[in-house]
Amino acid sequence: MTWGDLTGKMEFLPYCFEYNIGIILGGAYNSGILASDLGLASYYDYRGTPPEILKKARRIRDVCARYNVPLKAAALQFVLAHPAVKSVIPGSRYPEHVHENAAMIQYDIPPELWDDLRNEGLIAENAPTPL
């Protein structure tokens, strides 16, 4: 399950919620693209990033930048917003990543950021809003 899956295909998570199935979500940064500088060497689904995915990720990053919000914070909080998602495993290569991930989950994100992502078609209209 990735950022792209959550923004385009909401059938799986409502099913889980309806049947009280809790999800532990791994790969919230999708192979690192949502934790990278979004350069040409970014990875998506464990391989090079297709141009259309890179363009969309950059558009999401640009919306986040308007609010001075790290893309990593938006990625983690977005996946945790769905009531079926009970936990996330963001992945950490180094000990300092653990601290950074904890900070990203607690980062204060204005609700208007999520509105802008919806208005620009970058997340689904019915995507849950992080608190």
C-alpha positions in Angstrom: 0.0 0.0 0.0 1.5 3.3 -1.1 0.6 7.0 -1.2 -0.5 6.5 -4.7 -2.7 3.5 -3.8 -4.3 5.4 -1.0 -5.0 8.4 -3.2 -6.5 6.4 -6.1 -8.0 3.2 -4.6 -9.9 3.4 -1.4 -11.7 0.1 -1.6 -9.3 -2.0 0.5 -9.1 0.3 3.5 -12.9 0.8 3.9 -13.3 -3.0 3.8 -10.8 -3.3 6.6 -12.5 -0.6 8.6 -16.0 -2.1 8.1 -14.8 -5.5 9.3 -12.6 -4.1 12.1 -9.4 -5.2 10.5 -6.4 -3.1 11.7 -3.6 -2.4 9.3 0.1 -2.0 10.0 1.3 -0.1 7.0 4.9 -0.4 5.8 6.6 1.6 3.1 4.9 4.9 3.7 7.7 6.6 1.8 7.4 4.1 -1.0 10.9 3.0 -1.5 12.2 6.4 -0.5 10.6 8.7 -3.0 8.6 10.6 -0.4 11.7 10.8 1.8 14.1 12.0 -0.9 15.0 15.2 -2.7 12.9 14.0 -5.6 15.9 14.1 -8.0 16.2 11.8 -11.0 17.8 9.1 -8.8 14.7 8.7 -6.7 13.2 5.3 -6.2 9.6 4.2 -6.4 8.4 0.6 -5.9 12.1 -0.4 -5.5 13.2 0.8 -9.0 13.7 4.1 -10.8 10.8 6.5 -10.6 8.6 6.9 -13.7 8.5 10.5 -14.9 4.7 10.9 -14.2 5.2 9.7 -10.6 8.1 12.0 -10.0 6.1 14.9 -11.4 3.2 14.1 -9.0 5.5 13.7 -6.0 7.1 17.1 -6.8 3.7 18.7 -7.0 2.8 17.3 -3.6 6.2 18.5 -2.2 5.4 22.0 -3.7 2.1 22.1 -1.8 3.8 21.1 1.4 6.5 23.8 0.9 3.8 26.4 0.7 3.0 25.5 4.3 6.6 24.9 5.4 5.7 21.2 6.0 8.2 18.4 5.2 7.0 16.0 2.6 7.9 13.2 5.0 5.6 14.6 7.6 2.7 14.8 5.2 3.4 11.2 3.9 3.4 9.7 7.4 0.4 11.6 8.7 -1.6 11.0 5.6 -1.4 7.2 5.8 -2.1 7.3 9.5 -5.3 9.3 8.9 -7.4 6.3 7.8 -9.1 4.7 10.8 -8.2 1.2 9.6 -4.4 2.1 9.8 -3.3 1.4 13.3 0.4 1.7 12.9 3.1 2.6 10.3 6.6 1.3 9.7 8.3 4.1 8.0 11.7 2.4 7.8 15.0 3.6 9.1 18.4 3.0 7.8 20.2 4.9 10.6 19.4 5.6 14.2 18.8 9.3 13.5 16.0 8.3 11.1 14.0 6.9 14.0 14.1 10.3 15.8 13.3 12.1 12.5 10.3 9.8 11.8 8.9 10.4 15.3 9.2 14.2 14.7 7.5 13.9 11.4 4.5 12.1 12.9 4.2 14.9 15.5 4.8 17.8 13.0 2.0 20.4 13.0 0.3 20.4 9.6 -2.4 23.0 8.9 -5.7 21.5 7.6 -5.5 23.8 4.6 -2.6 21.7 3.2 -4.9 18.7 2.8 -7.6 20.9 1.2 -5.0 22.2 -1.3 -3.9 18.6 -2.1 -7.5 17.7 -2.8 -8.2 20.8 -4.8 -5.2 20.1 -7.0 -6.2 16.4 -7.5 -3.2 15.1 -5.7 -5.2 13.1 -3.1 -8.7 11.7 -3.5 -11.6 13.8 -2.5 -12.7 11.2 0.0 -9.3 10.7 1.6 -9.4 11.0 5.4 -8.0 14.2 6.8 -5.2 13.8 9.3 -5.9 15.4 12.7 
